[in-house]
């Protein structure tokens, strides 16, 4: 991890992990941030899932079989990995190094458990958690996506409260009520001054919201 210390050499990028409950809008925020800033990048993940016809190895994913993936885990070559619907996904230390060595800010969009894995491996990583403005808004967004049946929406919604309860283990907090404002705040954390969005400040500022979201 010392080799990845962003403070020792200003030309190196930093690692930013962005997590949120399903339906909070983190994918849209990350996508907008990447479009607006050439100096931010996402890493290419390894996966054991089958390659789709329109996908290219080394561009969309690094496609590997389960044995190879498990070898990489054993060798400690992932900063985070997880199993999702019987497929393994992971971010390699090589991929992290490739991006931050160019001076770009690396954006990892993963769940809270993955965020904890990254922090354990890379103590300098910046963990950002995005909150919905209300539980009602979250449910409306989940339904509005039209991707899932009602049962799945209900499961995701119930899981969201558990995910939101993990906010205290993050470094920074943003509320995605107004998309443009949330995007501006995310940009401030990654490229300007993250101080106003530190967890202690934000948890105090949004105490009522946090109580409403987690109880």
Rosetta blueprint (number, residue, H / E / L):
1 X L
2 X H
3 X H
4 X H
5 X L
6 X L
7 X L
8 X L
9 X L
10 X L
11 X L
12 X L
13 X L
14 X L
15 X E
16 X E
17 X E
18 X E
19 X E
20 X E
21 X L
22 X L
23 X L
24 X L
25 X L
26 X H
27 X H
28 X H
29 X H
30 X H
31 X H
32 X H
33 X H
34 X H
35 X H
36 X H
37 X L
38 X L
39 X L
40 X E
41 X E
42 X E
43 X L
44 X L
45 X L
46 X E
47 X E
48 X L
49 X L
50 X L
51 X L
52 X L
53 X L
54 X L
55 X L
56 X L
57 X E
58 X L
59 X L
60 X L
61 X E
62 X E
63 X E
64 X L
65 X L
66 X H
67 X H
68 X H
69 X H
70 X H
71 X H
72 X H
73 X H
74 X H
75 X L
76 X L
77 X L
78 X E
79 X E
80 X E
81 X E
82 X E
83 X E
84 X E
85 X L
86 X L
87 X E
88 X E
89 X E
90 X E
91 X E
92 X E
93 X H
94 X H
95 X H
96 X H
97 X H
98 X H
99 X H
100 X H
101 X L
102 X L
103 X L
104 X L
105 X E
106 X E
107 X E
108 X E
109 X E
110 X L
111 X L
112 X H
113 X H
114 X H
115 X H
116 X H
117 X H
118 X H
119 X H
120 X H
121 X H
122 X L
123 X L
124 X L
125 X L
126 X E
127 X E
128 X E
129 X E
130 X E
131 X E
132 X E
133 X L
134 X L
135 X H
136 X H
137 X H
138 X H
139 X H
140 X H
141 X H
142 X H
143 X H
144 X H
145 X L
146 X L
147 X L
148 X L
149 X L
150 X H
151 X H
152 X H
153 X H
154 X H
155 X H
156 X H
157 X H
158 X H
159 X H
160 X H
161 X H
162 X H
163 X H
164 X H
165 X L
166 X L
167 X H
168 X H
169 X H
170 X L
171 X L
172 X E
173 X E
174 X E
175 X E
176 X E
177 X L
178 X L
179 X H
180 X H
181 X H
182 X H
183 X H
184 X H
185 X H
186 X H
187 X H
188 X H
189 X H
190 X H
191 X H
192 X L
193 X L
194 X L
195 X H
196 X H
197 X H
198 X E
199 X H
200 X H
201 X H
202 X H
203 X H
204 X H
205 X H
206 X L
207 X H
208 X H
209 X H
210 X H
211 X H
212 X H
213 X H
214 X H
215 X L
